[in-house]
Amino acid sequence: MSVYFQLFGIFFKIGAFTIGGGYAMVPLIENEVVTKRGWIAREDFVDLLAIAQSAPGILAVNISIFIGYKLRGIRGSVVTALGTVLPSFVIILAIALFFHNFKDNPIVERVFKGIRPAVVALIAAPTFSMAKSAKINRYNLWIPVVSALLIWLLGFSPIWIIVAAGAGGFLWGRFGKRLFGDESKN
């Protein structure tokens, strides 16, 4: 089977059966391309995920584009993007055609209320996995905690957090390791 068909099939399946958006897709994408197939190293996946989160647009589409590009260039990125987007497009089109028939149905309302806690769990799981892959430890734990608090409590724009983190990472890589040594290896 062609690798393009495999890529399309994997991302189509993930796009079709994942409820909760891009963050809920992350562990499934990681499982398929890192764990099962070994197409991408775990460290590279974490880097691609960070870039996908920093880029404008939908996280699931961004990560699929970056993975497709890393594996097969522009054709790979087109195939993975189509695989990710097509199921949602078809489902939303079908819902739009028939929504007026079931929008007030109490069973449908209860189903969506039941799905919400599962979506929270699907978003929380990759957070802990990424923290482990990113080597979060007692020396750098303050960075994600302060970032989350700045966004949540003080209403800072995530864009400024990303810019500050990028600048801080650059400065640390350029000057900090020489001045203070690399404490993150402890």
C-alpha positions as CSV (number, residue, x, y, z in Angstrom):
1,M,0.0,0.0,0.0
2,S,1.3,3.4,-0.9
3,V,2.5,5.6,2.0
4,Y,0.2,8.3,0.8
5,F,-2.9,6.1,1.2
6,Q,-1.6,5.1,4.6
7,L,-1.2,8.7,5.7
8,F,-4.6,9.7,4.3
9,G,-6.2,6.7,6.0
10,I,-4.6,7.3,9.4
11,F,-5.5,11.0,9.5
12,F,-9.0,10.4,8.0
13,K,-9.6,7.8,10.8
14,I,-8.4,10.2,13.5
15,G,-10.3,13.1,12.0
16,A,-13.5,11.0,11.8
17,F,-13.5,9.5,15.2
18,T,-12.0,12.1,17.5
19,I,-14.4,14.3,19.4
20,G,-13.0,17.4,21.0
21,G,-10.8,19.0,18.4
22,G,-7.0,19.2,17.9
23,Y,-5.8,18.5,21.5
24,A,-8.0,15.4,21.7
25,M,-6.3,14.2,18.5
26,V,-2.7,14.6,19.7
27,P,-2.4,11.3,21.6
28,L,-4.0,9.4,18.7
29,I,-1.6,11.0,16.2
30,E,1.3,10.3,18.4
31,N,0.3,6.7,18.9
32,E,0.0,6.2,15.1
33,V,3.1,8.0,13.8
34,V,5.5,7.6,16.7
35,T,4.6,4.4,18.7
36,K,3.0,2.1,16.1
37,R,4.9,3.0,12.9
38,G,8.0,4.8,14.2
39,W,7.9,7.3,11.4
40,I,8.8,10.1,13.7
41,A,10.9,10.1,16.8
42,R,9.2,11.2,20.0
43,E,11.4,14.2,20.4
44,D,10.7,15.3,16.9
45,F,7.0,14.9,17.5
46,V,7.1,17.2,20.5
47,D,9.0,19.8,18.4
48,L,6.4,19.5,15.6
49,L,3.6,19.8,18.1
50,A,5.2,23.0,19.5
51,I,5.5,24.5,16.0
52,A,2.0,23.5,15.2
53,Q,0.7,25.2,18.3
54,S,2.6,28.3,17.5
55,A,1.5,28.5,13.9
56,P,-1.8,30.2,13.1
57,G,-4.7,27.9,12.3
58,I,-6.2,24.7,13.6
59,L,-3.9,22.6,15.7
60,A,-5.0,19.2,14.2
61,V,-4.5,20.5,10.6
62,N,-1.2,22.1,11.5
63,I,0.3,19.0,13.1
64,S,-1.0,16.8,10.2
65,I,0.6,19.2,7.7
66,F,3.9,19.2,9.5
67,I,4.0,15.4,9.9
68,G,3.0,15.0,6.2
69,Y,5.7,17.4,5.1
70,K,8.4,15.7,7.3
71,L,7.5,12.3,5.9
72,R,6.8,13.1,2.2
73,G,7.2,16.8,1.5
74,I,4.5,18.9,0.0
75,R,2.5,16.0,-1.3
76,G,2.5,14.4,2.1
77,S,1.3,17.6,3.8
78,V,-1.6,17.9,1.3
79,V,-2.6,14.3,1.8
80,T,-2.5,14.5,5.6
81,A,-4.3,17.8,5.6
82,L,-7.1,16.4,3.4
83,G,-7.3,13.3,5.6
84,T,-7.7,15.5,8.7
85,V,-10.2,18.0,7.3
86,L,-12.4,15.8,5.1
87,P,-14.3,13.9,7.8
88,S,-15.1,17.1,9.7
89,F,-16.3,18.8,6.5
90,V,-18.6,15.8,5.6
91,I,-20.0,15.5,9.2
92,I,-20.6,19.3,9.5
93,L,-22.3,19.3,6.1
94,A,-24.5,16.4,7.1
95,I,-25.4,18.1,10.4
96,A,-26.2,21.3,8.7
97,L,-28.5,19.6,6.4
98,F,-30.4,17.8,9.1
99,F,-29.8,19.8,12.3
100,H,-33.3,21.4,12.3
101,N,-34.8,17.9,12.7
102,F,-33.1,17.0,15.9
103,K,-31.7,20.2,17.5
104,D,-34.3,20.1,20.4
105,N,-34.1,16.4,21.0
106,P,-33.4,15.7,24.7
107,I,-31.5,12.5,23.9
108,V,-29.1,14.4,21.7
109,E,-28.6,17.1,24.4
110,R,-27.8,14.4,27.0
111,V,-25.3,12.7,24.6
112,F,-23.4,15.9,24.2
113,K,-23.4,16.6,27.9
114,G,-22.0,13.1,28.5
115,I,-19.2,13.6,25.9
116,R,-17.8,16.7,27.6
117,P,-16.0,15.0,30.5
118,A,-14.4,12.5,28.1
119,V,-13.1,15.4,26.0
120,V,-11.5,17.0,29.1
121,A,-9.7,13.7,29.7
122,L,-8.6,13.5,26.1
123,I,-7.1,17.0,26.4
124,A,-5.4,16.4,29.8
125,A,-3.7,13.1,28.8
126,P,-1.4,14.6,26.2
127,T,-0.5,17.4,28.5
128,F,1.2,15.1,30.9
129,S,2.7,13.1,28.1
130,M,4.2,16.2,26.6
131,A,5.5,17.4,29.9
132,K,7.4,14.2,30.3
133,S,8.7,14.4,26.7
134,A,9.7,18.0,27.2
135,K,11.7,17.0,30.3
136,I,9.8,19.2,32.7
137,N,11.5,19.0,36.1
138,R,11.8,20.9,39.3
139,Y,14.1,23.5,37.7
140,N,11.8,24.5,34.8
141,L,8.3,23.6,36.1
142,W,7.7,27.2,36.9
143,I,7.6,28.1,33.1
144,P,4.4,26.2,32.2
145,V,2.8,27.1,35.5
146,V,3.5,30.8,35.2
147,S,2.4,30.8,31.5
148,A,-0.9,29.1,32.4
149,L,-1.5,31.5,35.2
150,L,-0.7,34.6,33.1
151,I,-3.2,33.4,30.5
152,W,-5.9,32.2,32.8
153,L,-5.9,34.7,35.7
154,L,-4.5,37.8,34.1
155,G,-5.8,37.4,30.6
156,F,-2.5,37.6,28.8
157,S,-2.6,36.8,25.1
158,P,-1.0,33.4,24.4
159,I,0.8,35.0,21.5
160,W,2.9,37.1,24.0
161,I,3.6,34.0,26.1
162,I,4.8,32.2,22.9
163,V,7.0,35.2,21.9
164,A,8.4,35.5,25.4
165,A,9.1,31.8,25.7
166,G,10.8,31.8,22.3
167,A,13.0,34.8,23.2
168,G,13.8,33.2,26.6
169,G,14.7,29.9,25.0
170,F,16.9,31.6,22.5
171,L,18.7,33.7,25.2
172,W,19.1,30.7,27.5
173,G,20.5,28.6,24.6
174,R,22.8,31.4,23.6
175,F,24.0,32.8,27.0
176,G,22.4,31.0,30.0
177,K,24.1,27.6,29.7
178,R,27.6,29.3,29.5
179,L,26.9,31.6,32.5
180,F,25.0,29.2,34.8
181,G,25.7,25.7,33.5
182,D,22.9,23.4,32.3
183,E,20.9,22.7,35.5
184,S,18.1,20.9,33.6
185,K,20.2,17.8,33.3
186,N,20.1,17.3,37.1
